[in-house]
Structure formats: structure tokens, C-alpha cells
């Protein structure tokens, strides 16, 4: 009988982490509706989230960045452990995926990966 390897569970861990993050967002979202952000923008939290999602999707469609699944494939063997969370952000005009990673010793890292090239830009221990 073939035993599954740890790497076989990687997508499950990522899916669970993303599901937990979504659950938290859904739980706190209604409590924060209508709260203005410090910039004076009075849109609801879900309007910002939709705009962010649309911006990322547009960047993928224009070929400015690679889809998450491609970057996971490129970066997974170069990361210091198991991916437990993912975010994407734009800093100084550059799209970066931020992978939250836990190594075998339980240390937590944020690994910033260029969303266009797949190059690891920075690894920061939390």
C-alpha cells in the first residue's frame, strides 16, 4: 500500500489556511461595514476587497503577473517550509505574493515572491 507523502497534503494546508482567512473576513466584515478608513474613503470593506480582486485579476489577464497556481509551482521547492497563508500586494508598482510559511521547527516566515518573475525577493522570520 502506498503511503501519501507530506507534499501530498500541501494543497490541503493551503486550502484550509485560505478557508480560515475567508471565514475570519466574513465574520468581521459585517461588524466593520460603514466604518470609514483613515484616508476618508467611506466605501464599505467589501468594495475595497472587490476592487483589489479586480485589480489582481486584471493584472493576470494582461500578463503583468502570473496566476497564484503557477507561482506556487515555481516557488514551492524554494520555500523554507509549509505554506499556511497567501496574500498579494502591490508595493512601489511591483506585485508581490506574500507566502506565510512554517518550517519543521515551527518558526514562522513571510516570504515575498515577485508575482511576475517568481523570484523570491525577501524572507523575513516573524
C-alpha angles and dihedrals in degrees: 000000000000116000117214116244126230090254089061088066096050095095090048092053091049092047091050092049092050091046090051091049091050091048091053091048091050092047097051097032098081090048091057100042112129095015109133118230119234092258089067094250106142099193119124120262092253091057090059091046092051091049091050092048091049091049092052093045090049092050090052092047091050091049093243091125137018120248115261093250091058093048091049089055092048097045107032096091092047097052120100095236147326120345111236101166143014134201133167125213140168117232122179090342094309122113113224129185110215112209117195105212134185118202127211091269091056095253115147123225137181109215117193115207125188104245093214104044103022089233115150104238101181142353118205125185112222 
